[in-house]
Amino acid sequence: METDLSPKLAKKVYGGDGGAYYAWCPEELPMLRQGNIGAAKLALEKNGFALPRYSDSAKVAYVLQGSGVAGVVLPEKEEKVVAIKKGDAIALPFGVVTWWYNKEDTELVVLFLGDTKTGHKAGSFTDFYLTGSNGIFTGFTTEFASRAWNLEESVVKTLVESQTAKGIVKLDAGFKLPEPRSEHRNGLALNCEEAPLDVDIKDGGKVVVLNTKNLPLVGEVGFGADLVRIYGHSMCSPGFSCDSALQVTYIIRGSGRAQIVGVDGKRVLETTVKAGNLFIVPRFFVVSKIADADGLDWFSIVTTPDPIFTHMAGRTSVWKALSPEVLQASFKVSPEVEQQFRSKRTAEEIFFPPN
């Protein structure tokens, strides 16, 4: 049976007045399980507070909308409190405890993409909550918690049982959480919308790549990421990851068409993509996208910290590297046709504006 590669939307897992948590299901998107990839979204309303938790998977968090505050505690480190806004990417290695808060009117939406190969369920994140109705210490007896915390059992019961919500709560408007500190962003977060561009093609598109150079924690997470924008009717060159990585793509804005070609030149996906869709390109499969009139933005992770791509069009494509005689023999064409083919797309581009 062929694997279904069609894009999917996230489904609500839990939530309440403070917001909701959504996830993509490996039963609906089988490549999540096959590729050991997890994908989820956190949406917080005004005064929504995502309770402290840690995960069984390393992740990259990307802020899709709004602004807020994130608390991050790396193993055996002090808490870092970071102001976050649309375009921010945060690398979250194993063992990191995080909390998230939105004090603004605009909904705060954070995308999580990560590797689940060490997780409890292939293709799904499992979060462990420090507090709440499903908090870790609700499972311990009062005696154990009392001895661990060196507190009277009555105090332990108050601590463990007072918070009855699960995962997300809505705080009172006057409640004050720690203020973010600008120095805490260093090495922890990078705004992809403000970072220097790695690719900028006039009328074509632009790219910011997240890797170990601009965000060292990416190395601990184990995969890289990029933010891509192509303008109306522009095309992203057909290409593939040549280091056996999977490409996991979330459509942020706009719409367009996507094609994926796999083994034996078989087109395995031809579809329309739109904001909110997630899809995965298998290893070594070739993918290309063409934006509709309003353009197309996406955020992707690639399952290696410093990915390398081979493009199938443009001056840096593999076609330009191959000798003319090899192309003539391979295509079974005349030198004139080969020269016509070689003379096109001479610019160093991966995005092609409309003709």
C-alpha positions in Angstrom: 0.0 0.0 0.0 1.3 3.4 -0.9 1.9 6.0 1.8 -0.5 8.9 1.9 1.5 12.1 1.5 -1.4 14.5 1.2 -1.3 17.6 3.4 -3.2 17.5 6.7 -4.6 20.0 9.2 -4.0 19.7 13.0 -6.7 18.4 15.3 -7.5 19.7 18.8 -6.2 17.5 21.6 -7.3 19.5 24.7 -8.0 23.1 25.7 -10.2 25.5 27.6 -10.7 29.2 28.3 -6.9 29.8 28.2 -6.3 28.2 24.8 -5.9 24.9 23.1 -3.3 22.3 22.0 -3.5 20.8 18.5 -1.5 17.9 17.0 -1.1 16.1 13.7 -2.0 12.4 14.0 0.2 9.7 12.6 -2.9 7.6 11.7 -3.9 10.4 9.3 -0.4 11.4 8.2 1.5 8.1 8.1 4.9 9.7 7.3 5.0 11.1 10.8 5.3 7.6 12.2 7.6 6.3 9.4 9.9 9.3 9.7 9.7 9.6 13.5 8.4 13.2 13.2 6.1 15.0 15.7 4.1 18.1 14.9 1.8 20.2 17.1 0.5 23.7 17.7 -0.1 25.7 20.9 -2.7 28.5 20.7 -3.1 30.8 23.7 -5.8 33.3 24.2 -5.2 36.5 26.2 -3.9 35.6 29.7 -3.5 32.0 28.6 -0.8 30.1 30.4 0.7 26.8 29.3 1.7 25.0 32.4 5.4 23.9 32.8 6.1 20.7 31.0 8.9 18.7 29.3 8.8 16.4 26.3 10.1 13.1 25.2 11.4 14.7 22.0 13.7 17.4 20.9 11.8 20.2 19.0 12.0 23.5 17.2 9.3 26.0 18.3 8.3 28.6 15.7 5.9 31.5 16.6 3.3 31.7 13.8 1.3 34.5 15.3 1.1 37.0 18.1 3.6 37.8 20.9 4.1 36.6 24.4 6.6 35.2 26.9 8.3 31.8 27.1 10.1 30.3 30.1 12.9 27.9 29.3 14.9 25.8 31.8 17.8 23.8 30.3 19.0 20.8 32.4 20.8 22.0 35.5 20.5 25.7 34.4 18.6 28.7 35.6 15.3 29.7 34.1 15.5 31.9 31.0 12.5 34.2 30.4 12.3 35.3 26.8 10.0 37.7 25.0 8.7 36.0 21.8 6.9 37.3 18.8 5.9 36.2 15.3 8.9 34.8 13.4 10.8 33.6 16.4 12.4 30.2 16.3 13.5 28.5 19.6 15.5 25.2 19.7 14.4 23.0 22.5 16.7 20.0 23.2 15.9 17.0 25.3 15.1 17.6 29.0 14.1 21.2 28.6 11.2 22.5 30.8 9.1 25.2 29.2 6.1 27.4 29.9 4.3 29.8 27.6 2.2 32.9 28.4 0.1 35.3 26.3 -0.8 38.7 27.8 -1.9 40.3 24.6 -5.3 40.5 22.9 -4.0 38.7 19.7 -3.9 34.9 20.0 -0.4 33.5 20.4 0.2 30.5 18.2 3.4 28.4 18.4 4.3 25.6 16.0 6.3 22.6 17.3 8.2 20.3 14.9 10.6 17.6 16.2 12.1 14.2 16.2 10.3 11.4 18.0 12.7 8.5 17.5 13.4 8.4 21.2 9.8 9.2 22.1 7.2 6.9 23.6 5.1 7.0 20.4 6.6 7.2 16.9 5.1 10.3 15.2 3.7 11.9 18.3 5.0 14.1 21.1 4.4 13.0 24.7 4.5 15.9 27.2 5.0 15.4 30.9 3.4 18.1 33.0 4.9 19.4 36.3 1.6 20.6 37.6 -2.2 20.3 36.9 -4.6 17.5 37.0 -2.2 15.2 35.0 1.0 16.6 36.7 3.8 14.2 37.5 3.3 14.5 41.3 -0.4 13.5 41.1 0.9 10.0 40.6 3.1 9.9 43.7 1.7 9.2 47.1 1.6 12.1 49.5 4.3 10.3 51.6 6.7 10.2 48.6 6.1 13.8 47.7 6.3 15.0 51.3 9.8 13.3 51.7 11.0 14.6 48.3 10.0 18.2 49.0 10.6 18.1 52.8 7.1 19.5 53.5 4.2 18.6 55.7 1.7 16.3 53.9 -1.0 18.9 54.2 1.1 21.4 52.3 1.9 18.7 49.7 -1.8 18.1 49.2 -2.4 21.8 48.6 0.4 22.0 46.1 -0.7 18.9 44.1 -4.4 19.2 44.2 -5.1 23.0 43.9 -4.5 23.2 40.2 -7.3 21.2 38.6 -6.8 22.2 35.0 -4.9 20.2 32.4 -2.1 21.7 30.4 -3.5 25.2 29.8 -5.1 27.7 32.2 -6.4 31.3 32.1 -4.7 33.5 34.6 -6.4 36.5 36.3 -5.8 39.7 34.4 -3.7 41.2 37.2 -1.4 38.2 37.7 2.2 39.0 37.2 4.7 36.5 35.7 8.4 37.1 35.4 9.4 39.8 33.0 11.5 38.7 30.0 15.2 39.7 29.9 16.8 40.6 26.6 20.0 38.8 27.3 18.2 35.5 27.7 17.5 35.4 24.0 21.2 35.1 23.1 21.8 31.7 21.7 18.3 30.5 22.5 16.0 32.3 20.0 16.3 33.7 16.5 13.8 35.8 14.6 13.7 34.4 11.1 11.8 37.4 9.7 14.6 39.8 10.9 17.6 37.6 10.4 20.0 38.1 7.4 18.7 36.4 4.3 20.5 33.3 2.9 18.7 33.6 -0.4 17.0 36.7 -1.9 15.8 36.5 -5.5 14.1 39.6 -6.9 10.4 38.9 -7.6 11.1 35.2 -6.8 11.5 34.6 -3.1 13.7 34.6 -0.1 15.0 32.1 2.5 16.4 32.2 6.1 18.1 29.0 7.1 18.2 28.0 10.8 21.4 26.1 11.5 24.3 25.7 14.0 25.9 28.9 12.8 23.1 31.3 13.8 21.5 29.2 16.5 24.0 26.8 18.1 21.3 24.9 20.0 20.1 23.5 16.7 23.1 21.1 16.9 21.7 19.6 20.2 18.2 19.4 18.7 19.6 17.4 15.7 17.9 19.1 12.8 17.9 22.3 10.8 15.0 24.5 9.7 14.2 27.3 7.2 11.6 30.0 6.6 10.8 30.4 2.9 8.6 33.0 1.1 7.9 32.8 -2.6 6.0 35.6 -4.3 2.9 35.4 -6.4 3.1 32.8 -9.2 6.8 32.1 -8.5 8.3 28.6 -8.5 10.6 26.9 -6.0 13.1 24.8 -8.0 12.6 21.0 -7.9 15.2 19.6 -5.5 15.9 17.0 -2.9 17.9 16.6 0.3 21.1 14.8 -0.6 22.0 13.8 2.9 19.0 11.4 3.4 17.0 13.9 5.4 13.2 14.2 5.6 11.6 17.6 4.8 8.7 18.5 7.1 6.8 21.6 5.8 4.1 23.7 7.4 2.3 26.3 5.2 2.2 29.6 7.1 0.5 31.8 4.6 -0.9 31.8 1.1 -1.6 28.9 -1.2 -0.1 27.1 -4.1 0.5 23.9 -5.9 3.0 21.2 -4.9 4.3 18.1 -6.7 6.5 15.3 -5.3 8.2 12.7 -7.5 9.6 9.5 -6.1 11.1 6.2 -7.3 11.0 5.4 -11.0 9.9 8.9 -11.8 6.4 8.4 -10.3 4.5 11.5 -9.2 3.4 10.5 -5.7 1.7 13.8 -4.8 0.1 16.6 -6.8 -2.0 18.8 -4.6 -3.0 22.3 -3.6 -1.5 23.5 -0.3 -2.8 26.3 1.9 -2.2 27.9 5.3 -2.3 25.4 8.2 -1.3 22.4 6.0 1.5 20.1 7.0 3.2 17.6 4.7 6.3 15.5 4.6 8.7 14.8 1.7 10.3 11.3 2.0 14.1 10.9 1.7 15.6 11.6 -1.7 12.2 12.4 -3.2 12.1 15.6 -5.4 9.6 18.4 -4.5 8.6 21.6 -6.2 6.0 24.3 -5.4 4.4 27.1 -7.4 2.6 29.9 -5.5 -0.8 31.2 -6.3 -1.3 35.0 -6.8 -1.0 35.8 -3.1 2.3 34.1 -2.7 3.3 31.2 -0.4 5.2 31.1 3.0 6.3 28.0 4.8 8.4 26.8 7.7 10.3 23.5 7.4 12.5 21.3 9.4 15.0 19.0 7.8 16.2 16.0 9.9 19.9 17.0 9.9 21.3 20.1 11.6 23.1 21.4 8.5 21.1 20.2 5.5 22.5 20.1 1.9 20.1 20.2 -1.1 20.6 19.3 -4.7 18.6 21.4 -7.1 17.3 20.2 -10.4 17.1 23.7 -12.1 19.1 26.9 -12.1 22.8 27.6 -12.5 23.8 25.6 -9.5 21.7 22.6 -10.5 23.2 19.2 -11.2 22.4 19.6 -14.9 25.0 22.5 -15.2 27.6 20.3 -13.6 27.2 17.4 -16.0 29.2 17.5 -19.2 27.3 18.3 -22.5 28.1 14.8 -23.9 26.6 13.1 -20.9 23.4 15.1 -21.2 23.2 14.4 -25.0 23.5 10.7 -24.4 21.2 10.7 -21.4 18.4 12.7 -23.0 19.1 11.2 -26.4 19.1 14.6 -28.0 21.2 16.6 -30.4 23.9 19.0 -29.4 21.7 21.9 -30.4 18.9 20.8 -28.0 21.4 20.2 -25.2 22.8 23.7 -25.7 19.3 25.2 -25.6 18.7 23.3 -22.4 22.0 24.4 -20.8 21.6 28.1 -21.8 18.4 28.5 -19.8 18.3 29.3 -16.1 21.8 30.7 -16.0 21.2 32.7 -12.8 22.1 31.3 -9.4 18.5 30.9 -8.4 16.3 28.4 -6.6 13.2 30.6 -7.1 11.9 31.4 -10.5 9.6 34.5 -11.0 6.7 34.1 -13.4 7.7 34.7 -17.1 
